[in-house]
Amino acid sequence: MAHDLEIRAAAAVDFDAVVELLSRASLPVEDLTADSVIGFLLATIDDTIAGLIGLEHFRETGLLRSLVVDPAFRRAGLGRLLVAALESQAAGQGVRELWLLTIDADAWFGELGYSTRQRDQALDAIRQTVDFTSLCPGDAVLMAKSL
Ligand SMILES: CC(C)(COP(=O)(O)OP(=O)(O)OC[C@H]1O[C@@H](n2cnc3c(N)ncnc32)[C@H](O)[C@@H]1OP(=O)(O)O)[C@@H](O)C(=O)NCCC(=O)NCCS
């Protein structure tokens, strides 16, 4: 049977599911609210949330955050699809450079065109995000890509 894959913007009502998926992957949730997840992108398969990704937007710079694919749906291209959808949404909003922090997906993001940056190269606004302040510098890799 064919499965129905959809990428759609999150609504406030998706908040609990978003937090649950991120928590299970040990990604930061402490700053999220039902309002702030509106606009996160969700990948749904037959109406089940299989993955998600978020954007924080600071003029021409964006922070890609909260990328997670449910372990049951990994290695099927969903992560890559979510990143591509976020990049095109961000570019449409005037973002020229996307930054991110990751604990262990740096090789994966490298394949998608992201390269490692030093912490002192990041904008102050990026350095004040919860990804930046909650992930230990020794553990997390900072990366960026021009759109
Ligand atoms: C990183 C993550 C989002 C990838 O999601 P995914 O849906 O499995 O990724 P995709 O299937 O789109 O991956 C695309 C390619 O990477 C490969 N790949 C995926 N996971 C991999 C892994 N752990 N190791 C090596 N290669 C991997 C896939 O085989 C695929 O390659 P192919 O098209 O040549 O076969 C997912 O592993 C995850 O949720 N990790 C935990 C949270 C996290 O680290 N988030 C990033 C912090 S912002």
The ligand as a MOL file (V3000), in Angstrom:
LIG
                    3D

  0  0  0     0  0            999 V3000
M  V30 BEGIN CTAB
M  V30 COUNTS 48 50 0 0 0
M  V30 BEGIN ATOM
M  V30 1 C 20.2780 13.2020 11.4260 0
M  V30 2 C 18.8880 12.6610 11.0960 0
M  V30 3 C 17.8810 13.8170 11.1130 0
M  V30 4 C 18.9430 12.0360 9.6840 0
M  V30 5 O 17.6020 11.6870 9.2970 0
M  V30 6 P 17.3090 10.5600 8.1790 0
M  V30 7 O 15.9010 10.7110 7.7700 0
M  V30 8 O 17.7770 9.2350 8.6730 0
M  V30 9 O 18.2890 11.0480 7.0250 0
M  V30 10 P 18.1690 10.6910 5.4770 0
M  V30 11 O 17.5680 9.3310 5.3200 0
M  V30 12 O 17.5890 11.8330 4.7350 0
M  V30 13 O 19.7050 10.6290 5.1430 0
M  V30 14 C 20.1480 10.8180 3.8620 0
M  V30 15 C 21.3890 10.0300 3.6510 0
M  V30 16 O 22.1940 9.8750 4.8280 0
M  V30 17 C 22.3540 8.4800 5.1190 0
M  V30 18 N 22.2840 8.3510 6.5880 0
M  V30 19 C 21.2360 8.6120 7.3740 0
M  V30 20 N 21.5450 8.4060 8.6770 0
M  V30 21 C 22.8380 8.0180 8.6840 0
M  V30 22 C 23.7260 7.6620 9.7100 0
M  V30 23 N 23.3530 7.6640 11.0110 0
M  V30 24 N 24.9900 7.3310 9.3840 0
M  V30 25 C 25.3830 7.3470 8.0900 0
M  V30 26 N 24.5740 7.6700 7.0640 0
M  V30 27 C 23.3120 7.9920 7.3580 0
M  V30 28 C 21.2170 7.7880 4.4360 0
M  V30 29 O 21.5720 6.4690 4.0990 0
M  V30 30 C 21.0510 8.6500 3.1900 0
M  V30 31 O 22.0430 8.3790 2.2400 0
M  V30 32 P 21.6340 7.8120 0.7870 0
M  V30 33 O 20.5330 8.6980 0.2660 0
M  V30 34 O 22.9030 7.9200 0.0180 0
M  V30 35 O 21.1720 6.4320 1.0760 0
M  V30 36 C 18.4420 11.5470 12.0780 0
M  V30 37 O 19.4660 10.5620 12.1490 0
M  V30 38 C 18.1350 12.0510 13.4850 0
M  V30 39 O 16.9960 12.4240 13.7960 0
M  V30 40 N 19.1490 12.0810 14.3930 0
M  V30 41 C 18.9640 12.5060 15.7950 0
M  V30 42 C 18.7840 13.9860 15.9360 0
M  V30 43 C 19.9300 14.8010 15.3300 0
M  V30 44 O 21.0940 14.4410 15.3990 0
M  V30 45 N 19.5460 15.9520 14.7460 0
M  V30 46 C 20.4920 16.8940 14.1640 0
M  V30 47 C 20.7460 18.0500 15.1180 0
M  V30 48 S 20.0710 19.5740 14.5260 0
M  V30 END ATOM
M  V30 BEGIN BOND
M  V30 1 1 1 2
M  V30 2 1 2 3
M  V30 3 1 2 4
M  V30 4 1 2 36
M  V30 5 1 4 5
M  V30 6 1 5 6
M  V30 7 2 6 7
M  V30 8 1 6 8
M  V30 9 1 6 9
M  V30 10 1 9 10
M  V30 11 2 10 11
M  V30 12 1 10 12
M  V30 13 1 10 13
M  V30 14 1 13 14
M  V30 15 1 14 15
M  V30 16 1 15 16
M  V30 17 1 15 30
M  V30 18 1 16 17
M  V30 19 1 17 18
M  V30 20 1 17 28
M  V30 21 1 18 19
M  V30 22 1 18 27
M  V30 23 2 19 20
M  V30 24 1 20 21
M  V30 25 1 21 22
M  V30 26 2 21 27
M  V30 27 1 22 23
M  V30 28 2 22 24
M  V30 29 1 24 25
M  V30 30 2 25 26
M  V30 31 1 26 27
M  V30 32 1 28 29
M  V30 33 1 28 30
M  V30 34 1 30 31
M  V30 35 1 31 32
M  V30 36 2 32 33
M  V30 37 1 32 34
M  V30 38 1 32 35
M  V30 39 1 36 37
M  V30 40 1 36 38
M  V30 41 2 38 39
M  V30 42 1 38 40
M  V30 43 1 40 41
M  V30 44 1 41 42
M  V30 45 1 42 43
M  V30 46 2 43 44
M  V30 47 1 43 45
M  V30 48 1 45 46
M  V30 49 1 46 47
M  V30 50 1 47 48
M  V30 END BOND
M  V30 END CTAB
M  END
